[in-house]
């Protein structure tokens, strides 16, 4: 695609939007930049403009994602967790193995207040990618700012899956309620 003509303005944003909608999975800013023959910074600006127009685009650890209404994810639940950074991979894999999607992580920061970051991990492969990106970028986990305390929003096709995910977390001692006396 290197020989593709450079796209400008609205034509480029329409192209990017269609790519995200058609893909149905995250696409990195670098990949989108190569497709549109522009810099990654142009992509960041385009995504900001499209979000301002209420396009349901989010930035995840895997790239930009267009949030189509996911028919399979009808229910959601927020769970309160506590564990070490070293337990994060196991936590994510427990949740996705139960059939849940980890939508986000939230912490209560003493200065900034509530901070939420998109995760959108639904498979073990996506969990592996998430962990790999954390390690390769030398980034820390949000839970490291709060002694391991954090919330996750989980989504699933039904309550039984969320119940199964919560039970798996309980069995491993990852729920805050398991640490209260």
N, C-alpha and C positions, 0 to 999 in steps of 0.2 A: 504494500500500500504506500510505499515511499513516493511513488510517482503520482500520487493523487494530488489534484490541484488544491491549494489552500482554500479552506472555506471561511467565509466572513460572516460576522454578525448573526442576524436572525436565521440565515440559512444554516450556519454551523450549529446553533442552538437547537434548531428543529432536527437536524441530523443526529445530534447527541441524544436528544430526548427519545427519538425513535430507536436508537441503538439500545438505550437503557430499557425501554419498554419491551423491545423484542427479545433481549437477552434474558430478562427475568432473573438474573443473578448479578452479583456485584461485578463491576468493571473498574479497574484501577484508572486513576487520573492519567498515568503514563500511557496506558493502552489507548484511552480516549484521545489523548493528545496526538499519538501516532496516527490514529484513524482520521483525525481532522487536519493533520499536518500543521499543528500549532504547538505552542509550548504548554507545559503542564499548568503554568500560572494562568494562561488564558482559560483553561478548563476550569480551574478553581473559580475564576470570575464568572464564567458561564453558569456553573452550578449555583453560585450565589444568586445570580439574576433569576434563574429558573425557580429556585426555592422561594424567592421574593414574590414570584407570580403564583405561588401556592401549588407548584408541581410537587408531588410527594416524593422528593428525592432526598435520600439520607446518605451520609458518609459513614461507612462501616470500616472495620479493620481490613476487610477484603476489597474495598473500593466503593464506588458510588452504586446505589441501588435505587431503582424506581419501585416504590411500594404499591404494587397492584393489590387490590383487595385479595387477600389470600383466603380462598374458600376453606382450606384445610385448617386454618387457625381461627376457630370460632370463640375460644375462651382464653382468658388470661388470668394470671394470678401473680401477686408480688410476694416474694418470700424473703425473710430476713436471715442472713447467713453470717457465719464467722468461721474463718480458718486462716491458715498461713498462705503466703504467696505460692509456696511449693505445692499446695493442695489444689491450686486453680485448675490445672489440667485434668486432674481426677474429677473435680467438681463438674466441669463442663461435660466431660464424657459420661458421667453418671446421668446428667440431665438429658442429654441428647439420646443416650441409650434407652431411656425411658420413653422417648418419643416427643419430648418437649423441644421447643426452640427457646434459646436464651436471647431475649430481645434486647435487654440492656442491663447495665449495672449502675447503681446509685449509691453515693456515700453522702454523709452529712459532714461537711468540712467546717472546722471551727471559725474560719474567716469568710469563706465564699458561700457558705450555706450548702444547700443541696446541689450536688453535681451529678449529672447523669450522662453516661456515654453509651452510644449504640454498640451492641455486640453482634446480634443477628447470627448466631451459631446454631445450626440445626443438625449437623452431622459430625461424626468423629473426624472426618477429613477437615471440615471447617474449624473444628476445635484445634486440630494440629496446626493449621495455618495461623490461627489466632496466636497460639503460644509461640510459634516460630517467629512471628512478627514482633511480638513483645521482646523476645530474646535478641533478635538480630538488630533491633533498633535501640537496644539498651534502655527501653522504656520500663517504667515500673507499673505495677498494678495499682488501680485506685485504692484497693483495700489496704495497701501499705501505708496510706495516709491516715487510716482510722483503726489501726491495730487489728485488722482483719474483718472488721464489721462492715457489711454492705447489704444492699438489697438487689435482687434480680427480678425483672419482670419476665415471666415465662408465658409462652403461648402454646396452644395445642388444639387439635380438633375436638377434644372433649375433656370433661372433668376427670375421667378415670385416668387419663394419661398424666394430668397434673398431679393427681393423688399419688400415682406410681413414682413420679419424679420427686415429690416431697418425701415420700417414704424412703427412697434411696438416699436422699440427703440426711434424713434422720438416722438411718442405719450407720452412716459414716460420721455422725456427730457434727455435721456442718450447719445445723440450724441453731439460731440464737437461743431458742427455747430449750435446747438440750444443755445449755451452759448456765441457765438460771438456777438458783438454789431456792 
